[in-house]
Amino acid sequence: MKVFLVGTILSLGFLSFPVLGAHAAGLNDQTTPPAPTQQTSTRLQAAWSRVQKTYQTQGAMLTKAASQVSKAQALIDKANEKGWDTSAVQAALTAFQSALQTAQSVHDGGASIISAHAGFDASGNVVDPTQAKATIQALRQVNQNTRSAMDGTGKALIAAIKALRQDHRPTTPATPAPTNS
């Protein structure tokens, strides 16, 4: 029984060793890589569509954010008229405006990538997979840089406005409980 068990373990151990070795191509190998498959082209087209959609969504968000600056400033002005301390909100708004300008300039750089659409034809079909991949990566980087340029200043502004409103929320007098008589 022990001999059979030892024999089985050894045979399984020998099966784990490769029978044939793998060989890498030499430095002077001139074979061309295989042509991109339809699946590769489809993936690249889908990725191109996604990064363009993200770019357009970011553009709309930046435009909306720019219009919200005047509303925040109006809120600060109204609070100042009431004599409230708005220094935290004003500092958050100033940081937001600065980040918004930086993000907008970074975002604007993506327009040239989209208009050049290297590796893609005018309808978004892959012409050159290597260039297409580089184009997707470049636009993805613009999207990431735009997001990081905002650096959470929008959330900080919202938090500062909420804190201002919380600090100056009107107090309601306690209503006496009705008596049963």
C-alpha positions as CSV (number, residue, x, y, z in Angstrom):
1,M,0.0,0.0,0.0
2,K,2.8,2.4,0.9
3,V,4.6,1.6,-2.3
4,F,1.5,2.4,-4.3
5,L,1.1,5.7,-2.5
6,V,4.7,6.7,-3.0
7,G,4.5,5.7,-6.7
8,T,1.4,7.8,-7.2
9,I,3.0,10.8,-5.5
10,L,6.1,10.5,-7.6
11,S,4.2,10.1,-10.9
12,L,2.1,13.2,-10.1
13,G,5.3,15.1,-9.3
14,F,6.9,14.1,-12.6
15,L,3.8,15.2,-14.5
16,S,4.2,18.7,-13.1
17,F,7.5,19.2,-15.0
18,P,7.2,20.5,-18.5
19,V,8.1,18.1,-21.3
20,L,9.0,20.8,-23.8
21,G,10.7,24.1,-23.2
22,A,9.6,27.5,-24.4
23,H,11.8,29.6,-26.5
24,A,11.7,33.4,-26.9
25,A,12.2,35.1,-30.2
26,G,15.7,36.5,-30.8
27,L,16.6,40.1,-31.0
28,N,16.9,40.0,-34.7
29,D,13.5,38.4,-35.2
30,Q,11.7,40.3,-38.0
31,T,8.3,38.7,-37.7
32,T,5.4,41.2,-37.6
33,P,2.9,40.9,-34.8
34,P,-0.5,39.6,-35.8
35,A,-2.9,42.1,-37.2
36,P,-5.5,43.4,-34.8
37,T,-8.6,41.3,-34.5
38,Q,-12.1,42.5,-34.8
39,Q,-12.4,42.1,-31.1
40,T,-9.4,44.4,-30.5
41,S,-10.9,47.1,-32.8
42,T,-14.3,46.8,-31.1
43,R,-12.7,47.2,-27.6
44,L,-10.7,50.2,-28.8
45,Q,-13.8,51.8,-30.3
46,A,-15.8,51.3,-27.1
47,A,-13.0,52.7,-25.0
48,W,-12.7,55.7,-27.3
49,S,-16.5,56.3,-27.0
50,R,-16.3,56.0,-23.2
51,V,-13.4,58.5,-22.8
52,Q,-15.1,61.0,-25.1
53,K,-18.3,60.7,-23.1
54,T,-16.4,61.2,-19.9
55,Y,-14.7,64.3,-21.5
56,Q,-18.1,65.7,-22.6
57,T,-19.6,65.1,-19.1
58,Q,-16.7,66.8,-17.5
59,G,-17.1,69.8,-19.8
60,A,-20.7,70.1,-18.9
61,M,-19.9,69.8,-15.2
62,L,-17.2,72.5,-15.5
63,T,-19.7,74.8,-17.3
64,K,-22.3,74.2,-14.6
65,A,-19.7,74.8,-11.9
66,A,-18.7,78.1,-13.4
67,S,-22.4,79.2,-13.3
68,Q,-22.6,78.2,-9.6
69,V,-19.8,80.6,-8.6
70,S,-22.1,83.6,-9.0
71,K,-24.8,81.9,-6.9
72,A,-22.3,81.2,-4.2
73,Q,-21.1,84.8,-4.3
74,A,-24.7,86.0,-4.0
75,L,-25.1,83.8,-1.0
76,I,-22.0,85.3,0.6
77,D,-23.1,88.8,-0.2
78,K,-26.5,88.2,1.4
79,A,-24.9,86.7,4.5
80,N,-22.5,89.6,4.8
81,E,-25.5,92.0,4.7
82,K,-26.8,90.1,7.8
83,G,-23.5,90.5,9.5
84,W,-22.6,86.8,9.4
85,D,-19.0,85.6,9.3
86,T,-18.5,84.3,5.8
87,S,-14.7,84.1,5.8
88,A,-14.7,80.2,5.5
89,V,-17.1,80.2,2.6
90,Q,-15.3,83.0,0.9
91,A,-11.9,81.1,1.2
92,A,-13.6,78.0,-0.1
93,L,-15.1,79.9,-3.0
94,T,-11.7,81.5,-3.9
95,A,-10.0,78.1,-3.8
96,F,-12.9,76.6,-5.9
97,Q,-12.5,79.4,-8.5
98,S,-8.8,79.0,-8.8
99,A,-9.1,75.2,-9.2
100,L,-11.9,75.7,-11.7
101,Q,-9.7,77.9,-13.9
102,T,-6.9,75.3,-13.7
103,A,-9.2,72.4,-14.5
104,Q,-10.8,74.3,-17.4
105,S,-7.4,74.9,-19.0
106,V,-6.4,71.3,-18.5
107,H,-9.7,70.1,-19.9
108,D,-9.4,72.4,-23.0
109,G,-6.3,70.5,-24.0
110,G,-8.5,67.4,-24.7
111,A,-10.2,69.2,-27.5
112,S,-7.1,68.9,-29.7
113,I,-6.8,65.2,-29.0
114,I,-10.5,64.6,-30.0
115,S,-10.2,66.7,-33.1
116,A,-7.0,64.9,-34.2
117,H,-8.4,61.5,-33.3
118,A,-5.1,59.8,-34.2
119,G,-5.7,56.1,-34.9
120,F,-9.4,56.6,-35.6
121,D,-11.3,57.7,-38.7
122,A,-13.9,60.4,-38.6
123,S,-16.7,57.9,-37.6
124,G,-14.6,56.4,-34.7
125,N,-13.5,53.2,-36.4
126,V,-10.0,52.0,-35.6
127,V,-7.4,52.7,-38.4
128,D,-4.2,52.2,-36.5
129,P,-4.5,50.2,-33.2
130,T,-1.2,51.5,-31.8
131,Q,-2.1,55.2,-32.4
132,A,-5.7,54.5,-31.2
133,K,-4.5,53.2,-27.9
134,A,-2.2,56.1,-27.4
135,T,-5.0,58.5,-28.2
136,I,-7.3,56.9,-25.7
137,Q,-4.6,57.0,-23.0
138,A,-3.9,60.6,-23.7
139,L,-7.6,61.6,-23.4
140,R,-8.0,59.5,-20.3
141,Q,-5.0,61.3,-18.8
142,V,-6.6,64.7,-19.6
143,N,-9.8,63.5,-17.9
144,Q,-7.8,62.3,-14.8
145,N,-5.8,65.6,-14.7
146,T,-9.0,67.6,-14.9
147,R,-10.5,65.7,-12.0
148,S,-7.4,66.0,-9.9
149,A,-7.1,69.8,-10.7
150,M,-10.3,70.3,-8.8
151,D,-8.7,68.7,-5.8
152,G,-12.0,68.4,-3.8
153,T,-12.6,72.1,-3.7
154,G,-16.2,71.6,-4.8
155,K,-16.9,69.4,-1.8
156,A,-15.1,71.8,0.5
157,L,-17.2,74.7,-0.8
158,I,-20.4,72.7,-0.3
159,A,-19.3,71.8,3.2
160,A,-18.5,75.5,4.0
161,I,-21.9,76.6,2.8
162,K,-23.7,73.9,4.8
163,A,-21.7,74.9,7.9
164,L,-22.7,78.6,7.4
165,R,-26.4,77.6,7.0
166,Q,-26.1,75.3,10.0
167,D,-24.6,78.0,12.2
168,H,-27.3,80.5,11.3
169,R,-30.3,78.2,11.1
170,P,-33.3,79.9,12.7
171,T,-34.2,78.5,16.0
172,T,-37.8,77.5,16.5
173,P,-39.3,78.1,19.9
174,A,-40.3,75.0,21.8
175,T,-44.0,74.5,21.6
176,P,-45.6,73.5,24.8
177,A,-47.1,70.0,24.8
178,P,-50.9,70.0,24.7
179,T,-52.5,69.2,28.0
180,N,-55.4,66.8,28.3
181,S,-58.0,68.4,30.6
